């Protein structure tokens, strides 16, 4: 069990998860949810900072030309963040991150051609990455149309180039990945009908649900009647 202490900021015990990771495709709200959860629980937020990738805007405009540069920048950045996590282990901090390292290969396989993927795999193999296993992974999922709508609403300039077909393939890749994922306790949250960032009730109901979680795989699929 994650334990009641998980809900009480500042009252962390040995039963509290030390490392929570939030995942999901573009538009699912993982970074905003990560920041809100970290604030509520008084955890340190660890973000992959996608906006700092200088190749990302070019990638959305022309994926074929900028895929490798974009992917390698993310790989090095995520490796740096993982190293930061490891270096802090001696202080036993409590953290919530908006990525897991395994997602890097998911994007590489989706975006790189065969020669680029071989180069990526060679570089990855020569990096020293000892990623800690999260105590809990929360995967936010929603249909492609919902994700596209939210991407348009938040109005991030470079994201407006994202095509529905690409997003659909990304969603499929995430679905397949988490279908087989068993490295850590997993909570799959359907965010189609809820807003974990701007709706306090939606957010608090999910936090209450987290109290009773045990090890294994769990599904949170709220309907409008629940919220």
C-alpha positions in Angstrom: 0.0 0.0 0.0 1.2 3.5 -0.7 -0.3 4.5 2.7 -2.2 7.4 4.1 1.0 9.4 4.6 1.2 9.8 0.8 -1.7 12.3 1.1 -0.2 14.4 3.9 2.4 17.0 2.7 5.4 17.1 5.1 4.5 13.8 6.7 6.6 11.4 4.7 7.4 7.9 6.0 9.2 4.8 4.8 5.9 3.8 3.1 5.7 6.9 1.1 6.8 6.6 -2.6 10.2 8.4 -2.9 10.0 8.6 -6.7 6.9 9.1 -8.7 7.0 9.5 -12.5 4.2 11.0 -14.7 3.9 10.0 -18.3 1.7 10.5 -21.3 1.6 11.8 -24.9 1.7 15.5 -25.9 -1.4 17.3 -24.6 -2.1 14.9 -21.7 -1.0 17.5 -19.2 1.8 15.5 -17.6 4.2 18.4 -16.9 1.4 20.6 -15.3 0.2 17.7 -13.3 3.7 16.9 -12.2 4.2 20.5 -10.9 0.8 20.5 -9.1 1.5 17.1 -7.5 5.0 18.1 -6.4 3.6 21.3 -4.8 0.8 19.4 -3.0 3.1 16.7 -1.6 6.1 18.9 -1.0 8.2 16.8 -3.4 11.0 18.1 -5.7 9.8 18.4 -9.3 12.1 16.9 -12.0 11.2 18.1 -15.5 12.6 17.2 -18.9 12.2 20.8 -20.0 11.1 20.1 -23.6 10.9 23.8 -24.4 14.7 24.1 -23.9 15.3 21.7 -26.9 16.5 24.1 -29.6 15.6 21.6 -32.4 12.0 20.9 -31.2 10.3 23.7 -33.2 12.1 22.5 -36.4 11.1 18.9 -35.7 7.4 19.8 -35.5 7.7 21.7 -38.8 9.8 19.0 -40.6 10.1 15.8 -38.6 12.3 14.0 -41.1 15.0 16.7 -41.2 15.3 17.4 -37.5 14.4 14.0 -35.9 17.9 12.9 -35.0 19.1 16.2 -33.5 15.9 16.5 -31.5 16.2 12.9 -30.2 19.8 13.2 -29.2 19.2 16.4 -27.4 16.4 14.8 -25.4 18.6 11.7 -24.7 21.5 13.7 -23.3 19.1 15.9 -21.2 17.3 12.9 -19.8 20.6 11.2 -19.0 21.7 14.3 -17.2 18.5 14.4 -15.2 18.8 10.7 -14.3 22.4 11.4 -13.1 21.1 14.2 -11.0 18.5 11.8 -9.4 21.3 9.3 -8.6 23.6 11.9 -7.1 20.9 13.0 -4.7 20.1 9.5 -3.4 22.3 9.9 -0.4 19.9 12.6 0.9 16.8 10.3 0.3 14.8 13.1 -1.3 11.2 12.7 -2.5 10.7 13.5 -6.2 8.1 13.5 -8.9 9.3 13.6 -12.5 7.4 14.2 -15.8 9.2 11.4 -17.7 10.7 7.9 -17.5 13.8 7.2 -19.4 12.2 4.3 -21.3 10.1 6.8 -23.2 13.2 8.1 -25.0 13.5 4.9 -27.0 9.8 5.0 -27.7 10.2 8.3 -29.5 13.4 7.2 -31.2 11.7 4.2 -32.7 8.8 6.3 -33.8 10.8 9.2 -35.4 14.2 7.9 -36.6 15.0 5.9 -39.8 16.9 2.7 -39.6 20.4 4.2 -39.9 19.6 7.0 -37.4 18.2 4.4 -35.0 21.5 2.4 -35.2 23.5 5.6 -34.4 21.1 6.4 -31.6 21.5 2.9 -30.1 25.3 3.1 -30.4 25.3 6.5 -28.5 22.9 5.2 -25.9 25.0 2.1 -25.3 28.0 4.2 -24.6 26.2 6.4 -22.0 26.4 5.5 -18.4 22.7 5.5 -17.4 21.6 3.8 -14.3 18.0 5.0 -14.1 16.3 4.4 -10.7 13.0 2.6 -10.9 10.0 4.7 -9.8 7.9 3.7 -6.8 4.9 4.6 -8.9 4.2 5.5 -12.5 1.1 7.5 -13.5 0.2 7.3 -17.2 -2.2 9.9 -18.4 -4.1 8.9 -21.5 -6.8 10.4 -23.7 -8.1 10.0 -27.3 -6.3 11.8 -30.1 -9.1 14.3 -30.7 -9.0 15.4 -27.0 -5.2 15.7 -27.1 -5.3 17.8 -30.3 -7.9 20.1 -28.8 -5.9 20.7 -25.6 -2.7 21.3 -27.7 -4.6 24.0 -29.7 -6.1 25.5 -26.5 -2.8 26.0 -24.7 -1.4 27.7 -27.8 2.3 26.7 -27.6 3.7 28.0 -30.9 5.8 25.1 -32.0 3.1 22.5 -31.0 0.6 24.0 -33.5 2.5 22.2 -36.3 1.8 18.8 -34.7 -0.2 16.7 -37.2 -3.1 14.5 -36.1 -1.6 11.5 -37.8 1.7 11.9 -35.9 -0.1 12.2 -32.6 -2.2 9.1 -33.4 1.0 7.1 -34.0 2.5 8.5 -30.7 -0.7 7.5 -28.8 -0.5 4.0 -30.3 3.2 3.7 -29.3 2.4 4.8 -25.7 -0.5 2.3 -25.5 1.6 -0.5 -26.7 4.5 0.4 -24.4 2.3 0.6 -21.2 0.4 -2.6 -22.2 3.6 -4.5 -21.4 5.1 -2.2 -18.8 5.7 -4.0 -15.4 8.8 -2.4 -14.1 7.0 -0.4 -11.4 3.5 -0.1 -10.0 1.4 1.6 -12.7 -1.7 3.8 -12.5 -3.4 4.4 -15.9 -5.5 7.5 -15.7 -8.1 8.4 -18.4 -8.1 12.2 -18.5 -10.7 12.6 -21.2 -13.4 13.9 -18.9 -11.2 15.4 -16.2 -8.9 18.4 -15.7 -6.2 17.6 -13.2 -4.6 21.1 -13.5 -7.5 23.6 -13.4 -10.3 21.6 -11.7 -9.6 21.2 -7.9 -12.3 18.6 -7.5 -10.9 16.4 -10.3 -7.5 16.7 -8.8 -8.5 16.0 -5.2 -10.6 13.0 -6.1 -7.6 11.4 -7.9 -5.4 12.1 -4.8 -7.9 10.4 -2.6 -7.9 7.4 -5.0 -4.1 7.2 -4.7 -4.4 6.5 -1.0 -5.6 3.0 -1.5 -3.2 1.9 -4.2 -1.2 -1.3 -3.8 1.5 -2.8 -6.0 0.5 -3.8 -9.5 -1.5 -2.2 -12.3 -4.5 0.0 -11.7 -7.0 1.9 -13.8 -8.7 5.2 -13.0 -11.4 5.8 -15.6 -13.8 8.4 -14.2 -17.1 9.2 -15.8 -18.9 12.6 -15.5 -21.1 11.0 -12.8 -18.0 10.5 -10.6 -16.9 14.1 -10.6 
